[in-house]
Amino acid sequence: MQGYSTKKLKVKVGKFKARLKALSDHNQYSDPDGKAQEAGICSASWSLFGQLWQASRVLAKAVKHVDIENRRILELGCGLALPSLVLQYRGANITASDYHPLSQRFLKHNANINKLDPIPYINLPWADESVDIGQFDLIVGSDILYEPDHSDMLAGLIERIASNKAKVIISCPGRGYRNRFTRSLADIGFTLTEQRVPFEPGEKPPFKGRLLTYRRGFSKLTA
């Protein structure tokens, strides 16, 4: 017995009709071998990786249009990895990352049921400077600025893994920590383009949510 319950979801992103295995609810915790505890994941946050959040849907719609040619792409804090699945469907060179002990298992299953090739996965604690994963041309993430220390950890990680010519796209439901993150990325040469976007059906402007796009090394903002 796996120790947790799941449900099946159907999500349409453009032409991609995705099927996802997700946790059935937020009130679950299963850590029989202590891997979650070792990774610093408490019982209250254990189930968060297994939910399909609106921020992931927003990011998935954004990467549906992004230029993927000759770009090595990384999704940070992937959870159920809907954006990674969309990018794999498009034929991108995509790698998914997280640090939850079940993320890779769910990723493998969801790629398989959507008849996609396996997506490479990296166990990536953001503060671990010893992890050598090379450099990426496009880095994406959904709602990953929800704790006060995330902005500094992520900026440090991006400084280590972003190519000289790089793009970072983050869907943010309106977290206050994004400004600190933006200042940190500006210090390493990134400029921000910010788009207000709805996160909930029927939401009316001015939208609280944002799609944050950071660029470095491009001659045109349209790149």
matplotlib code that plots the C-alpha trace (Angstrom):
import matplotlib.pyplot as plt

x = [0.0, 1.4, 0.3, -1.5, -4.5, -4.6, -7.1, -7.0, -7.2, -7.8, -6.2, -6.2, -3.3, -3.6, -3.6, -2.2, -4.9, -3.0, -4.0, -2.5, -2.2, -2.5, -3.0, -6.7, -6.6, -4.3, -4.6, -2.1, 1.2, 3.3, 7.0, 7.7, 11.4, 12.0, 13.1, 10.7, 11.8, 15.4, 14.7, 13.1, 9.5, 7.1, 3.7, 1.8, 3.5, 4.1, 1.0, 1.6, 3.7, 0.8, -1.8, -2.4, -2.2, -3.5, 0.1, 1.1, -1.8, -0.8, 2.9, 1.9, -0.1, 2.9, 5.4, 3.0, 4.3, 7.9, 10.8, 12.3, 14.8, 18.3, 17.4, 18.2, 15.2, 14.7, 11.5, 12.1, 9.9, 8.0, 5.5, 3.1, 5.2, 2.4, 4.6, 7.4, 4.8, 3.7, 7.3, 8.0, 4.9, 6.3, 9.7, 11.7, 14.9, 13.3, 14.5, 12.2, 13.4, 12.1, 13.2, 10.1, 10.8, 7.7, 8.1, 10.1, 7.7, 4.7, 6.6, 7.5, 3.9, 2.4, 4.8, 3.9, 0.1, 0.4, 2.5, 5.5, 9.2, 10.6, 11.5, 14.9, 14.6, 17.0, 16.7, 17.5, 17.6, 17.9, 20.5, 22.8, 25.7, 27.5, 25.0, 26.5, 23.8, 25.4, 23.8, 20.3, 19.0, 15.4, 14.4, 10.7, 8.8, 5.3, 4.5, 8.0, 8.4, 6.1, 8.6, 10.7, 14.0, 13.1, 14.0, 17.6, 18.0, 16.5, 18.5, 21.7, 20.7, 19.9, 23.3, 24.9, 22.9, 21.7, 23.6, 25.0, 22.0, 19.1, 15.4, 13.5, 9.7, 7.8, 4.1, 3.3, -0.2, 0.9, 3.5, 5.2, 8.6, 8.8, 10.2, 13.2, 13.8, 13.6, 16.2, 18.5, 18.2, 18.8, 22.1, 23.2, 22.1, 18.4, 15.7, 12.0, 8.9, 5.8, 2.3, -0.8, -2.7, -5.9, -5.3, -9.0, -11.9, -14.0, -11.4, -11.6, -8.8, -6.7, -5.4, -3.3, -1.4, 1.6, 3.7, 7.3, 9.8, 13.4, 16.0, 19.7, 21.9, 19.2, 19.3, 15.5, 12.8, 10.8, 13.4]
y = [0.0, 3.4, 5.3, 8.1, 8.5, 10.0, 11.2, 11.7, 15.2, 16.3, 19.6, 21.2, 23.5, 24.5, 21.3, 19.3, 17.4, 16.3, 13.6, 14.0, 11.8, 14.2, 13.7, 13.5, 16.2, 18.5, 16.5, 13.8, 12.8, 9.7, 9.4, 5.8, 6.0, 9.5, 11.0, 14.0, 14.8, 14.5, 17.0, 19.4, 18.8, 19.0, 17.2, 20.4, 21.0, 17.4, 17.3, 20.6, 19.1, 16.8, 19.6, 21.3, 25.0, 27.8, 29.2, 26.0, 26.4, 30.0, 29.1, 26.1, 28.5, 30.9, 28.2, 27.0, 30.0, 30.4, 29.9, 26.5, 26.2, 25.5, 26.2, 24.1, 24.5, 23.9, 23.9, 24.8, 23.4, 21.4, 19.6, 17.9, 19.5, 20.5, 23.2, 20.5, 18.2, 21.0, 21.7, 18.0, 17.7, 20.6, 18.8, 21.0, 20.1, 20.2, 19.1, 19.1, 19.7, 19.6, 18.2, 16.3, 12.5, 11.7, 14.3, 12.1, 9.2, 11.4, 13.0, 9.6, 8.4, 11.5, 11.5, 7.9, 8.2, 11.2, 9.0, 11.4, 10.5, 10.4, 13.9, 14.2, 15.0, 16.6, 16.6, 20.2, 21.9, 25.5, 26.4, 23.5, 25.1, 21.8, 20.5, 20.9, 20.8, 23.0, 26.1, 26.7, 29.1, 29.2, 28.7, 28.6, 28.2, 28.6, 30.3, 29.7, 33.0, 32.1, 32.1, 35.1, 33.3, 32.0, 35.2, 35.0, 31.3, 31.4, 34.4, 32.6, 29.5, 31.4, 33.2, 29.7, 28.0, 30.7, 31.1, 34.5, 34.8, 33.6, 34.1, 33.4, 33.1, 32.9, 32.9, 34.7, 35.0, 38.3, 37.4, 40.3, 38.7, 39.2, 42.7, 41.5, 38.8, 41.3, 43.5, 40.5, 39.5, 43.1, 42.9, 40.0, 41.7, 40.7, 43.1, 42.5, 42.6, 42.2, 41.2, 41.2, 38.0, 36.4, 33.4, 32.5, 32.0, 35.1, 37.3, 40.9, 43.5, 44.9, 41.4, 40.6, 37.8, 38.4, 36.7, 37.8, 37.5, 38.3, 38.6, 38.9, 39.2, 39.9, 42.8, 42.9, 42.4, 40.3, 37.6]
z = [0.0, -1.0, 2.0, 0.2, -2.1, -5.6, -8.2, -11.9, -13.5, -17.1, -18.2, -21.7, -22.6, -26.2, -28.2, -25.4, -23.5, -20.4, -17.9, -14.4, -11.3, -8.3, -4.6, -3.8, -1.1, 1.0, 4.2, 3.6, 4.9, 4.2, 5.0, 6.0, 5.2, 6.6, 3.2, 3.5, 7.0, 5.9, 3.1, 5.6, 4.4, 7.3, 7.5, 6.9, 3.5, 2.4, 0.2, -1.6, -4.4, -5.4, -6.1, -9.4, -8.5, -10.6, -10.9, -12.7, -15.1, -15.8, -16.4, -18.6, -20.8, -21.0, -22.0, -24.7, -26.7, -25.6, -28.0, -27.3, -30.2, -29.0, -25.4, -22.4, -20.1, -16.4, -14.3, -10.6, -7.9, -10.5, -8.3, -10.8, -13.5, -15.9, -17.6, -18.1, -19.7, -22.0, -23.0, -23.5, -25.7, -27.8, -28.2, -25.9, -24.1, -20.7, -17.3, -14.2, -10.7, -7.1, -3.8, -2.7, -2.5, -4.6, -7.4, -9.7, -9.3, -10.2, -13.1, -14.6, -14.2, -15.7, -18.7, -19.3, -19.2, -21.7, -24.0, -23.7, -23.5, -20.0, -18.7, -17.0, -13.3, -10.9, -7.1, -6.5, -3.0, -4.0, -1.3, -2.1, -3.9, -4.3, -6.9, -10.4, -13.1, -15.8, -17.2, -18.6, -21.2, -19.9, -16.3, -15.3, -12.1, -10.7, -7.3, -6.0, -4.0, -1.2, 1.7, 2.9, 2.2, -1.2, -3.1, -1.9, -2.4, -5.9, -7.0, -5.8, -7.7, -10.9, -10.7, -10.6, -13.4, -15.8, -19.1, -20.0, -22.4, -20.3, -19.6, -16.4, -16.3, -13.0, -12.5, -9.2, -7.6, -6.0, -3.4, -1.7, -2.0, -5.7, -5.4, -3.4, -6.0, -8.8, -7.1, -6.7, -10.3, -11.4, -9.5, -11.9, -15.1, -15.5, -16.5, -15.8, -17.9, -15.8, -17.0, -14.9, -15.5, -14.0, -11.7, -11.1, -13.6, -13.8, -12.2, -13.3, -13.6, -12.0, -11.6, -8.5, -10.2, -12.4, -15.1, -14.4, -17.2, -16.6, -19.5, -19.6, -22.7, -25.2, -27.6, -27.9, -25.2, -27.6, -27.6]

ax = plt.figure().add_subplot(projection="3d")
ax.plot(x, y, z, "-o")
ax.set_aspect("equal")
plt.show()
